[in-house]
Amino acid sequence: MGVPLKLFCFPFAGGNVWAFRQLARRLEGRIEVCPIEPPGRGRRRAEPCIDQWPALVEDLLGELVPRLSGPYAFLGYSLGALVALEAAHELAARSGPALAAPVALFACASRGPRAITHGPLMHRMDDMAMFEAVRRLGGIPDQVLESPELIALSAPSLRADLTLYETYVPRRQPLHRVPVHAYHGRGDTSVDDTYLSWRDETDGTFHARGFDGAHMFLDSATDALAEALMTDLTCPAAPHALAG
């Protein structure tokens, strides 16, 4: 039996590895889901959060590189899609015989990097206003705003992640020969059709899929997401194929 494919998953702003627990259960025995824990949350809560791109990518690669044996893919959710993209670029810069590129990159619930626009900067707001702004985008359940304890606990990681998002500068060059899949919620008004600009992030194949639900279809359409990942990781997409 061959080595199972590893799917390294990067969470949304303020998220941690628990965001992917349901997906991991759906894919158990078929794909090895490997969630990546950013500093400042979960098992790394005692570490300071990182709000600068070079430092974050260097930190995460320190965790990733020793685990890149055999075939692997990246999945990033919302902000995590940008993190996955930056990790893939940095791995390409370090490429060698022992460091292969990912077989695919899945950008979920994310505007393409060149389609990102900003209104009032959320990372500069006070905690309550910051959480309310993210809630309006569909990224935070209403009940979180009802808990001052949860807000105080989660504010540092959310602020660091929003700083990353709101200071991101797109790369000039696309990934080389890495297939990119843009997954979006059909009801996600924070993304709309800007997911299509992910096609500019690779000179390889591009494929898009829509799912029932809004921004957090990771939770509301887990079964459909798991099946799509199985399909797209075993059946290469045609160049620039689209599925609504």
C-alpha positions as CSV (number, residue, x, y, z in Angstrom):
1,M,0.0,0.0,0.0
2,G,1.4,3.4,-0.9
3,V,2.2,6.3,1.4
4,P,-1.1,8.2,2.2
5,L,-1.2,11.8,0.9
6,K,-0.9,14.4,3.6
7,L,-3.1,17.4,3.6
8,F,-1.6,20.3,5.6
9,C,-4.4,22.7,6.7
10,F,-3.9,26.3,7.6
11,P,-6.7,27.9,9.7
12,F,-8.8,31.1,9.3
13,A,-8.0,34.2,11.2
14,G,-8.0,33.5,14.9
15,G,-8.5,29.8,14.3
16,N,-6.5,26.7,15.4
17,V,-6.2,23.1,14.5
18,W,-9.6,22.2,16.0
19,A,-11.2,24.0,13.0
20,F,-10.4,20.9,10.9
21,R,-11.4,18.1,13.3
22,Q,-14.6,17.3,11.4
23,L,-12.9,17.3,8.0
24,A,-10.2,15.0,9.5
25,R,-12.9,12.5,10.6
26,R,-14.5,12.5,7.2
27,L,-11.2,11.8,5.4
28,E,-9.8,9.3,8.0
29,G,-8.2,6.4,6.2
30,R,-8.2,8.1,2.9
31,I,-6.2,11.3,3.3
32,E,-4.0,12.2,6.4
33,V,-5.2,15.6,7.5
34,C,-2.4,17.5,9.2
35,P,-3.6,20.8,10.7
36,I,-0.9,23.4,11.3
37,E,-1.1,25.3,14.6
38,P,0.1,28.9,14.4
39,P,1.8,30.4,17.5
40,G,-0.3,32.0,20.1
41,R,-3.2,29.5,20.2
42,G,-4.1,25.9,21.0
43,R,-1.0,23.9,22.1
44,R,1.1,26.9,21.2
45,R,-0.9,29.4,23.3
46,A,2.1,30.2,25.5
47,E,4.0,31.5,22.5
48,P,3.6,35.1,21.3
49,C,1.4,35.6,18.2
50,I,3.2,36.6,15.0
51,D,1.9,39.5,12.9
52,Q,4.7,39.8,10.3
53,W,4.8,37.6,7.2
54,P,8.5,36.7,7.1
55,A,8.6,35.6,10.7
56,L,5.3,33.6,10.4
57,V,6.4,31.7,7.3
58,E,9.8,30.9,8.8
59,D,8.1,29.7,12.0
60,L,5.6,27.5,10.1
61,L,8.2,26.0,7.8
62,G,10.2,24.9,10.8
63,E,7.2,22.7,11.7
64,L,6.4,21.7,8.1
65,V,9.7,20.8,6.5
66,P,10.5,17.8,8.7
67,R,7.0,16.3,7.8
68,L,7.2,16.6,4.1
69,S,8.0,13.0,3.2
70,G,5.8,11.6,0.5
71,P,3.1,13.4,-1.5
72,Y,1.4,16.3,0.2
73,A,-1.1,19.1,-0.5
74,F,-1.9,22.4,1.2
75,L,-5.4,23.7,2.2
76,G,-5.8,27.2,3.5
77,Y,-9.1,28.5,4.9
78,S,-9.7,32.3,4.5
79,L,-6.6,33.9,5.8
80,G,-5.0,30.4,5.8
81,A,-5.2,30.4,2.0
82,L,-2.7,33.3,1.9
83,V,-0.5,31.5,4.5
84,A,-0.6,28.3,2.4
85,L,0.4,30.3,-0.7
86,E,3.3,32.0,1.1
87,A,4.5,28.7,2.5
88,A,4.4,27.1,-1.0
89,H,6.4,30.0,-2.5
90,E,9.0,29.8,0.3
91,L,9.3,26.0,-0.2
92,A,9.8,26.6,-3.9
93,A,12.6,29.0,-3.1
94,R,14.3,26.3,-1.1
95,S,13.5,23.4,-3.4
96,G,15.9,20.6,-3.9
97,P,15.8,16.8,-4.4
98,A,14.5,16.2,-0.8
99,L,11.9,19.0,-0.9
100,A,9.2,18.5,-3.5
101,A,6.4,21.0,-4.2
102,P,2.8,20.3,-3.0
103,V,0.7,18.4,-5.5
104,A,-2.0,21.0,-5.1
105,L,-3.0,24.1,-3.2
106,F,-6.7,24.5,-2.0
107,A,-7.7,28.1,-1.3
108,C,-11.0,28.0,0.6
109,A,-13.3,30.9,1.4
110,S,-10.7,33.4,0.2
111,R,-10.5,36.3,-2.2
112,G,-7.7,35.9,-4.7
113,P,-4.7,37.8,-3.4
114,R,-4.9,40.4,-6.3
115,A,-8.6,41.0,-5.5
116,I,-8.2,41.9,-1.9
117,T,-9.5,45.3,-0.9
118,H,-9.7,46.9,2.5
119,G,-12.2,49.3,4.2
120,P,-11.5,50.4,7.8
121,L,-8.6,48.3,9.1
122,M,-10.0,45.8,11.5
123,H,-6.7,45.1,13.2
124,R,-6.6,48.7,14.5
125,M,-10.1,48.6,16.1
126,D,-10.7,47.9,19.7
127,D,-11.4,44.3,20.6
128,M,-15.2,44.4,20.6
129,A,-15.4,46.4,17.3
130,M,-12.8,44.0,15.7
131,F,-14.9,41.0,16.6
132,E,-18.1,42.6,15.4
133,A,-16.5,43.5,12.1
134,V,-15.4,39.9,11.6
135,R,-18.8,38.6,12.7
136,R,-20.5,40.7,9.9
137,L,-18.2,39.0,7.4
138,G,-19.5,35.6,8.6
139,G,-16.3,34.5,10.3
140,I,-17.4,34.5,14.0
141,P,-20.5,32.9,15.6
142,D,-22.8,35.3,17.4
143,Q,-22.3,33.5,20.7
144,V,-18.6,34.5,20.8
145,L,-19.7,38.2,21.2
146,E,-21.7,37.2,24.2
147,S,-18.7,36.0,26.1
148,P,-16.2,38.7,27.3
149,E,-13.9,35.8,28.4
150,L,-13.8,34.3,24.9
151,I,-13.2,37.8,23.4
152,A,-10.3,38.5,25.8
153,L,-8.8,35.0,25.2
154,S,-9.0,35.2,21.4
155,A,-8.3,38.8,20.7
156,P,-4.5,38.6,20.4
157,S,-4.5,35.8,17.8
158,L,-7.3,37.4,15.8
159,R,-5.6,40.8,15.8
160,A,-2.3,39.3,14.7
161,D,-4.0,37.4,11.9
162,L,-6.0,40.4,10.7
163,T,-2.7,42.4,10.7
164,L,-1.3,39.8,8.4
165,Y,-4.3,39.9,6.1
166,E,-4.5,43.7,6.0
167,T,-0.8,44.1,5.2
168,Y,-0.5,41.3,2.7
169,V,1.3,42.2,-0.6
170,P,0.7,39.8,-3.5
171,R,3.6,38.0,-5.1
172,R,4.6,39.2,-8.6
173,Q,5.3,35.7,-9.9
174,P,2.8,32.8,-9.7
175,L,3.6,29.3,-8.4
176,H,5.2,27.1,-10.9
177,R,3.2,24.0,-12.0
178,V,1.3,23.8,-8.7
179,P,-2.4,23.2,-9.4
180,V,-4.6,25.7,-7.5
181,H,-8.2,24.9,-6.5
182,A,-10.4,27.8,-5.3
183,Y,-13.3,26.6,-3.1
184,H,-16.0,29.0,-2.2
185,G,-19.4,29.2,-0.4
186,R,-22.1,30.1,-2.8
187,G,-23.6,32.4,-0.2
188,D,-20.3,34.0,0.9
189,T,-20.8,37.7,0.2
190,S,-17.4,38.5,1.7
191,V,-15.8,36.7,-1.3
192,D,-18.4,36.7,-4.1
193,D,-16.7,36.0,-7.4
194,T,-13.2,37.2,-6.4
195,Y,-12.2,33.6,-5.7
196,L,-11.7,33.5,-9.5
197,S,-8.6,35.6,-9.3
198,W,-6.8,32.7,-7.6
199,R,-6.2,31.6,-11.2
200,D,-3.5,34.3,-11.3
201,E,-1.5,32.5,-8.6
202,T,-0.3,29.6,-10.7
203,D,1.1,28.9,-14.1
204,G,-0.4,25.4,-13.8
205,T,-4.0,24.3,-13.8
206,F,-6.8,26.2,-12.0
207,H,-10.1,24.7,-10.8
208,A,-13.0,26.2,-8.8
209,R,-15.9,24.6,-6.9
210,G,-18.9,26.1,-5.1
211,F,-20.5,24.7,-1.9
212,D,-23.8,25.3,-0.3
213,G,-23.4,27.8,2.6
214,A,-21.6,31.0,3.3
215,H,-18.1,31.8,4.6
216,M,-17.9,28.8,7.0
217,F,-18.9,26.0,4.6
218,L,-16.0,24.2,6.3
219,D,-18.6,23.4,9.0
220,S,-21.9,23.5,7.1
221,A,-20.8,21.4,4.1
222,T,-18.1,19.2,5.5
223,D,-19.2,16.0,3.7
224,A,-19.3,17.8,0.3
225,L,-15.9,19.3,1.0
226,A,-14.3,16.0,1.9
227,E,-15.7,14.4,-1.3
228,A,-14.5,17.3,-3.4
229,L,-11.0,17.0,-1.9
230,M,-10.9,13.2,-2.6
231,T,-12.0,13.9,-6.2
232,D,-9.6,16.7,-6.9
233,L,-6.7,14.9,-5.4
234,T,-7.2,11.8,-7.5
235,C,-8.5,13.3,-10.7
236,P,-6.4,16.1,-12.1
237,A,-8.5,19.1,-13.3
238,A,-8.4,20.3,-16.8
239,P,-6.6,23.6,-17.3
240,H,-8.7,26.5,-16.0
241,A,-11.7,24.3,-15.4
242,L,-14.6,25.9,-13.5
243,A,-17.4,24.3,-11.5
244,G,-20.0,26.5,-9.9
